[in-house]
Amino acid sequence: MARSTATAPVLAAVPNAPAPAVGMAALCDALDASFPERHAVIRAVARALLAGENVFILGEPGTGKSLLVRCFSQALGLSYW
């Protein structure tokens, strides 16, 4: 199956993302490697996901917020929206 262009940047950002069954800590470590400036955000999103809460990330345009969320959703097998 061919990959859509929408998921290509996600796969490029986290090339070795763990499968959804792997622990959240491993996923956070993989995302930290691709988004080192977003360590606190990654941990906060992980905690919110584990708690079943919603997440709102506020920041300047073009800083990778959407890409980070897409990486989380793809690695966990979730829908982006």
C-alpha positions in Angstrom: 0.0 0.0 0.0 1.4 3.4 -0.9 1.8 6.0 1.8 -0.1 9.2 1.5 1.8 12.4 1.5 0.0 13.5 4.7 1.8 10.7 6.7 5.2 10.9 5.0 6.4 13.8 7.3 5.2 11.9 10.3 7.1 8.7 9.4 10.2 10.8 8.6 10.0 12.6 12.0 9.9 9.3 14.0 11.4 6.6 11.8 11.7 4.0 14.6 8.5 4.8 16.5 7.4 1.8 18.6 4.3 -0.2 17.8 1.1 0.8 19.7 1.5 -2.1 22.2 4.9 -0.8 23.4 5.0 1.3 26.5 4.4 5.0 26.5 7.9 5.6 27.9 9.5 4.1 24.8 7.3 6.3 22.6 8.2 9.4 24.6 11.9 8.5 24.2 11.5 8.1 20.4 9.7 11.5 20.2 12.3 13.2 22.4 14.9 12.2 19.8 12.9 13.9 17.0 11.6 16.8 19.1 14.3 17.6 21.7 12.9 21.1 22.4 9.5 19.6 23.2 10.5 17.3 26.1 8.0 18.8 28.6 5.2 18.9 26.0 5.8 15.2 25.1 5.6 14.2 28.7 2.4 16.3 29.3 0.7 14.8 26.2 1.6 11.3 27.3 0.2 11.9 30.8 -3.0 13.3 29.4 -3.4 10.4 27.0 -2.9 7.9 29.8 -5.4 9.7 31.9 -7.9 9.9 29.1 -7.9 13.7 29.0 -7.9 16.2 26.1 -4.9 18.1 25.1 -4.5 21.7 23.8 -1.1 22.8 22.7 -0.7 26.6 22.3 2.3 28.1 20.5 3.6 30.0 17.6 2.9 28.8 14.1 5.4 26.5 12.5 6.9 25.1 15.7 5.8 21.4 15.1 2.8 21.2 17.3 0.6 19.4 14.7 3.4 17.1 13.6 4.0 16.1 17.2 0.4 15.2 17.7 0.3 13.4 14.4 3.3 11.3 15.5 1.6 10.4 18.8 -1.6 9.4 17.1 0.1 7.4 14.4 2.4 5.6 16.8 -0.6 4.7 19.1 -2.8 3.7 16.2 -5.3 6.6 16.9 -7.1 9.0 14.7 -5.6 12.5 14.3 -9.0 14.1 14.6 
